[in-house]
């Protein structure tokens, strides 16, 4: 009876409550929801012959089903993946109300810690309530702007080391032309990983590279099945993919606990403790306060460390790659970027936000604006669709135009909440200051030493693999300035 309630009756009751308010959506199938239709639309997307193969108007191509349903049902509709019921929202007034809602009853949906559990667990990205509040209290202070500013020299040193390898590539492979082709994605991920390792975990990238490598592999493996969340029992079936996910999860967890053991030996003054040691201390406080069981202390440590490793290096590395692609496509901005770098970064984050969906779940019935949001529904704001909406950003919404940010974020769009690359509200990314500082420092150092254009090998291929990345990499032809 309980299984019938969770699989059929609970989602149907949610849909009934929304239908009574005039909110429609595609009809779901039993167990799978709208996944079969999502797959069908992806296989046969509209407008397959793109006259602009390097167009930045990629959301309808990557998420064609969301685009098709919006045309049919409007800016607010409901659909489901398995037994997860989702309220899709791009209505600007509703987005504003969601962004301003700070109720503890509007938290992260449980499927993040279940379906994405091997990567996110119940760390700061996926948790809610008192557990999230405790995690944020531990982690957030380490990312305050005054602390991030102290890391600039470290960022410059790490970036310079990476660029020395690019110079060697020019010398060794340039053939006397003073230039070379470099696929920058992996270098930039490794660079941001090195910075976060040195700054917060008391180790270099070389010491933690196996953890980063396996987290990256886990992300890619889980990304292959990104459509299949919510199907009852699917994540427990010993398929080839699930076995690979379980193996990677165990290996990552073991490596993190070994790192914790290594870094926790001996005593340190409070001011000398790195973030990893503070997470360990916070886990003990959680157990003392009854937020977690003593038997789950290791999970608390592992989950939050994985969250920081993943979010701290993946999203920054991806954004750096897109920024260089855009600057290579618009060389006239390479000189301007040296003086107007913030605008270039903001426009990159608008066109290619690394996180795609901002999701909340109502933990009780809530009223936002004129809509009564039923308990248990996942409210989804598709960030790229908001960032590319011509009614908010103008007719050039899908074009690279950093000048739109010349008056700051508040003057760039019709509503302030239209720009949300780091999320919004009380769940805004704790690492946003670190990310923006890293992006400015790294791009400044690169632009001071190199000019670049797109390599003939570059193939424009925005792809969703839990973050938005270039499927075939970003290949640049670089030369010294």
C-alpha positions in Angstrom: 0.0 0.0 0.0 2.8 2.4 0.9 4.5 1.7 -2.4 1.3 2.4 -4.3 0.9 5.7 -2.4 4.5 6.8 -3.3 4.5 5.7 -6.9 1.0 6.7 -8.0 -1.3 8.3 -5.5 1.0 10.9 -4.0 2.2 12.3 -7.4 -1.4 12.2 -8.7 -2.7 14.2 -5.7 0.0 16.8 -6.3 -1.0 17.1 -10.0 -4.7 17.3 -9.1 -4.0 20.3 -6.8 -2.1 22.1 -9.5 -4.7 21.3 -12.2 -7.4 22.9 -10.0 -5.2 26.1 -10.2 -5.1 25.9 -14.0 -1.5 24.5 -14.1 -1.2 21.8 -16.8 1.6 19.7 -18.2 2.3 16.5 -20.2 0.5 13.4 -19.1 2.9 11.0 -17.3 3.2 7.2 -17.7 3.1 4.9 -14.8 6.5 4.5 -13.0 8.5 6.4 -15.7 6.6 9.7 -15.6 7.5 11.8 -18.7 10.9 10.2 -19.2 9.8 8.3 -22.4 8.6 11.6 -24.0 11.8 13.4 -22.9 13.9 10.7 -24.6 11.7 10.8 -27.7 12.0 14.6 -28.1 15.8 14.5 -27.5 16.2 11.9 -30.3 14.1 14.1 -32.7 14.6 17.7 -31.7 13.1 20.6 -33.6 15.3 22.8 -35.7 18.1 20.2 -36.1 19.6 22.2 -39.0 21.1 25.1 -37.1 22.2 27.9 -39.4 24.5 29.1 -36.7 26.5 26.1 -35.5 28.3 28.2 -32.9 25.2 30.0 -31.6 25.0 30.6 -27.9 21.3 29.8 -28.0 21.9 26.3 -26.7 19.2 25.7 -24.1 16.5 24.6 -26.6 19.0 22.1 -28.1 20.2 20.6 -24.8 16.8 20.5 -23.1 14.4 20.4 -26.1 11.6 18.8 -24.1 11.4 21.7 -21.7 11.3 24.1 -24.7 8.5 22.1 -26.3 6.4 21.9 -23.2 6.8 25.6 -22.5 5.3 26.3 -25.9 2.4 24.1 -25.1 1.7 24.8 -21.4 3.2 28.3 -20.8 5.9 29.5 -18.3 4.6 27.4 -15.4 3.8 23.7 -15.9 4.3 20.4 -14.2 6.0 17.2 -15.4 7.5 14.2 -13.7 10.6 12.0 -13.9 9.6 8.7 -12.4 7.7 9.5 -9.2 9.3 12.9 -8.8 6.8 15.6 -9.6 8.3 18.9 -10.8 6.9 22.4 -11.1 8.7 24.1 -13.9 8.8 27.9 -13.5 10.1 30.6 -15.8 7.4 33.2 -15.1 9.4 36.3 -14.0 7.1 37.3 -11.1 7.0 33.8 -9.7 10.8 33.4 -10.0 11.1 36.6 -8.0 8.8 35.3 -5.2 10.7 31.9 -5.1 14.0 33.7 -4.9 12.8 35.8 -2.0 11.3 32.9 -0.1 13.6 32.0 2.8 11.2 29.7 4.7 12.9 26.6 6.1 9.9 24.7 4.7 11.3 25.4 1.2 14.4 23.3 1.1 16.4 21.1 -1.2 14.4 18.1 -2.5 15.4 14.7 -1.0 16.1 13.2 -4.5 19.4 15.2 -4.5 20.8 13.3 -1.6 19.3 10.0 -2.8 19.6 9.9 -6.6 22.8 12.0 -6.5 23.9 10.5 -3.2 27.2 9.0 -4.4 28.3 12.5 -5.4 26.5 14.8 -3.0 25.3 12.7 -0.1 23.8 15.0 2.6 26.5 17.6 2.3 25.9 21.4 2.2 24.7 21.3 -1.4 21.9 18.8 -0.9 20.9 18.9 2.8 18.1 21.0 4.3 16.9 22.2 7.7 19.0 22.2 10.9 21.7 19.9 9.3 22.2 22.4 6.4 22.3 25.4 8.9 25.0 23.7 10.9 27.0 22.9 7.8 26.8 26.4 6.5 27.9 27.8 9.9 31.1 25.7 9.6 31.9 26.2 5.9 30.6 29.7 5.0 33.0 31.8 7.1 36.0 30.2 5.2 34.6 31.8 2.0 34.1 35.3 3.3 35.6 38.0 1.0 38.3 39.1 3.4 39.6 35.5 3.6 39.3 35.0 -0.2 41.4 38.1 -0.8 44.3 36.5 1.1 44.4 33.7 -1.5 45.1 36.0 -4.5 48.9 35.3 -4.4 48.3 31.6 -4.3 46.0 31.8 -7.3 48.6 33.8 -9.3 51.3 31.3 -8.4 49.2 28.3 -9.4 48.1 30.0 -12.7 51.6 30.9 -13.6 52.7 27.3 -13.1 49.9 26.1 -15.5 50.8 28.8 -18.1 54.5 27.7 -18.1 53.3 24.4 -19.4 51.5 26.3 -22.2 54.7 28.2 -23.1 56.6 24.9 -23.2 54.0 23.5 -25.6 54.5 26.5 -27.9 58.3 26.0 -27.8 58.0 22.3 -28.4 55.1 22.1 -30.8 54.8 25.5 -32.3 57.0 24.7 -35.3 58.6 28.1 -35.3 55.2 29.9 -35.6 55.1 30.9 -32.0 51.7 29.3 -31.4 50.2 26.0 -30.4 46.8 24.3 -30.1 45.7 23.6 -26.5 42.5 21.9 -25.2 42.2 23.9 -22.0 39.4 22.1 -20.1 41.5 19.6 -18.1 44.2 22.2 -17.4 41.7 24.6 -16.0 40.0 21.9 -13.9 43.3 20.9 -12.5 44.2 24.5 -11.8 41.0 25.2 -9.8 41.5 21.9 -8.0 45.0 22.8 -7.0 43.9 26.1 -5.6 41.1 24.7 -3.5 43.4 21.8 -2.3 46.1 24.2 -1.2 43.7 26.8 0.3 41.3 24.6 2.2 42.6 21.1 2.6 46.3 21.4 3.4 47.4 19.5 0.3 48.4 20.2 -3.3 46.6 18.9 -6.4 49.3 16.3 -6.9 48.4 14.9 -3.5 44.7 14.9 -4.1 44.6 14.3 -7.8 43.3 10.7 -7.5 40.3 12.1 -5.5 39.6 14.7 -8.1 40.0 12.3 -11.0 37.6 9.8 -9.5 35.1 12.5 -8.6 35.2 13.6 -12.2 34.7 10.0 -13.4 31.8 9.6 -11.0 30.2 12.8 -12.3 30.5 11.7 -15.9 29.1 8.2 -15.1 26.2 9.6 -13.2 25.6 12.3 -15.9 24.9 9.5 -18.5 21.7 8.7 -16.7 20.6 12.2 -15.8 17.2 11.7 -17.3 16.4 8.6 -15.2 16.1 10.1 -11.8 13.0 9.2 -9.8 12.3 5.7 -11.3 11.5 3.6 -8.2 14.3 1.1 -7.3 16.4 1.9 -10.4 19.4 3.1 -8.4 19.5 -0.1 -6.4 19.6 -2.5 -9.4 23.1 -3.9 -9.9 23.4 -2.7 -13.5 26.9 -2.1 -15.0 26.5 1.6 -14.5 25.3 1.3 -10.9 28.2 -1.1 -10.1 30.7 1.5 -11.5 29.0 4.3 -9.4 29.1 2.2 -6.2 32.8 1.3 -6.8 33.8 4.9 -7.4 31.8 6.1 -4.4 33.6 3.6 -2.1 37.0 4.4 -3.5 36.4 8.2 -3.1 35.1 7.8 0.4 38.1 5.7 1.5 40.5 8.2 0.0 38.9 11.1 1.7 38.9 9.3 5.1 42.6 8.5 4.6 43.3 12.2 3.9 41.4 13.1 7.0 43.5 10.7 9.1 46.7 12.1 7.6 45.8 15.8 8.1 44.3 15.3 11.6 47.4 13.9 13.1 48.9 16.1 15.8 47.4 19.3 17.3 46.9 22.7 15.7 45.9 26.1 17.0 42.4 27.1 16.1 43.6 29.8 13.7 45.8 27.3 11.9 43.1 24.8 11.2 42.2 24.2 7.6 38.7 23.7 6.4 38.9 19.9 6.4 39.8 19.9 10.1 36.9 22.3 10.8 34.6 19.9 9.0 35.8 17.1 11.2 35.3 19.2 14.3 31.9 20.2 13.0 30.9 16.6 12.6 31.7 15.9 16.2 29.6 18.9 17.3 26.8 17.6 15.1 26.9 14.3 16.9 27.0 16.0 20.3 23.9 18.1 19.3 22.0 15.1 18.0 21.9 16.3 14.4 23.7 13.2 13.2 24.3 9.8 14.8 27.8 8.9 16.1 27.9 6.1 13.6 27.4 8.5 10.7 30.3 11.0 11.5 32.4 9.7 8.7 29.5 10.2 6.3 29.2 13.8 7.4 32.9 14.4 6.8 32.9 12.6 3.4 29.8 14.2 2.1 30.8 17.8 2.8 34.4 17.2 1.5 33.0 15.7 -1.7 30.7 18.7 -2.1 33.6 21.1 -1.8 35.9 19.2 -4.0 33.2 18.9 -6.7 31.7 22.4 -6.5 35.0 24.1 -5.8 36.9 22.9 -8.8 34.3 21.7 -11.4 32.1 24.8 -11.7 35.1 27.2 -11.8 37.0 25.1 -14.3 34.0 24.9 -16.6 33.3 28.6 -16.4 36.9 29.4 -17.2 36.8 27.2 -20.3 33.6 28.9 -21.5 35.1 32.4 -20.9 38.2 31.6 -23.0 35.9 30.2 -25.7 33.9 33.4 -25.8 37.0 35.6 -25.8 38.5 33.5 -28.5 35.3 34.0 -30.6 35.4 37.7 -29.9 39.1 38.7 -30.0 38.1 42.4 -29.9 37.2 41.8 -26.3 40.5 40.3 -25.3 42.1 43.8 -24.9 38.9 45.3 -23.4 38.7 42.4 -20.9 41.9 43.5 -19.3 40.0 46.6 -18.1 36.5 45.3 -18.0 37.0 41.7 -16.9 34.0 41.6 -14.4 31.6 42.3 -17.3 33.1 39.5 -19.4 32.8 37.0 -16.5 29.2 38.0 -15.7 28.3 37.6 -19.4 30.0 34.2 -19.5 28.0 33.1 -16.4 24.9 34.4 -18.0 25.4 32.5 -21.3 26.9 29.4 -19.8 25.9 29.0 -16.2 27.7 25.9 -14.8 24.6 24.9 -12.7 21.5 24.4 -14.7 18.6 24.0 -12.3 17.8 25.7 -9.0 15.5 23.3 -7.2 13.5 23.6 -4.0 10.9 21.2 -2.5 7.9 22.3 -0.4 8.0 20.5 2.9 4.5 21.7 3.6 1.8 23.4 1.5 3.0 26.9 0.7 1.5 29.9 -1.0 3.7 31.9 -3.3 1.9 34.7 -5.2 -1.3 33.3 -6.5 -0.1 29.7 -6.5 -0.7 27.2 -3.8 2.4 24.9 -3.9 1.6 21.4 -2.7 3.8 19.6 -0.2 6.3 17.3 -1.8 6.6 19.0 -5.2 10.0 19.9 -6.5 9.9 23.5 -7.8 12.5 23.9 -10.6 13.9 27.1 -12.1 15.9 26.4 -15.2 18.6 29.0 -14.9 19.8 29.0 -18.6 16.2 29.6 -19.8 15.9 32.6 -17.5 19.4 33.8 -18.6 18.5 33.6 -22.3 15.0 35.1 -22.1 14.7 38.0 -24.5 11.9 39.6 -22.5 14.4 40.0 -19.6 17.6 40.6 -21.5 16.6 42.1 -24.8 16.6 40.9 -28.4 20.3 40.1 -28.2 19.9 37.7 -25.2 21.7 34.9 -27.0 24.6 37.0 -28.1 27.9 37.7 -26.3 27.6 41.3 -25.1 29.4 42.1 -21.9 28.4 45.7 -22.1 25.0 44.8 -20.9 26.6 44.6 -17.4 28.2 48.1 -17.7 25.8 49.4 -15.0 26.2 46.3 -12.9 23.9 43.3 -12.4 21.0 45.4 -11.3 21.0 47.3 -14.6 21.6 44.4 -16.9 18.1 42.8 -16.9 14.5 43.9 -16.3 14.5 42.2 -12.9 17.4 41.8 -10.5 16.6 38.1 -9.9 17.1 37.2 -13.6 20.8 36.7 -13.0 21.4 33.6 -10.8 24.5 31.7 -11.7 25.2 31.0 -8.0 21.6 30.3 -7.1 19.5 32.7 -5.0 18.2 33.5 -1.5 19.5 31.9 1.6 20.8 28.9 -0.4 23.1 31.0 -2.6 26.5 29.4 -3.2 28.8 29.9 -0.2 31.8 29.9 -2.6 30.6 32.7 -4.9 33.3 35.1 -3.7 36.0 32.5 -4.2 34.7 31.7 -7.6 34.6 35.3 -8.8 38.0 36.0 -7.4 39.5 32.9 -9.0 37.9 33.8 -12.4 39.2 37.4 -12.3 42.7 36.4 -11.2 43.2 33.4 -13.5 41.8 35.2 -16.6 43.9 38.3 -15.8 47.1 36.3 -15.7 46.2 34.4 -18.9 45.3 37.6 -20.8 48.6 39.3 -19.6 50.6 36.5 -21.2 48.6 35.1 -24.2 46.3 36.0 -27.0 44.2 33.2 -28.5 41.6 32.2 -31.1 39.5 29.2 -31.6 41.4 26.2 -32.9 40.1 24.7 -36.2 39.6 21.5 -34.0 37.0 23.3 -31.8 33.5 21.9 -32.1 30.8 23.9 -30.3 29.1 21.3 -28.2 27.4 22.5 -25.0 26.5 19.4 -23.0 24.8 18.6 -19.7 26.8 16.3 -17.4 25.5 17.5 -14.1 27.2 20.8 -15.0 27.2 22.5 -18.4 30.4 21.7 -20.2 31.8 21.5 -23.8 31.3 17.9 -24.8 34.4 17.8 -27.0 36.4 20.3 -25.0 37.5 23.9 -25.7 40.5 23.9 -28.1 42.3 27.2 -28.5 45.2 28.3 -30.7 47.4 30.3 -28.3 50.4 32.6 -28.7 52.4 34.8 -26.4 51.6 38.5 -26.3 
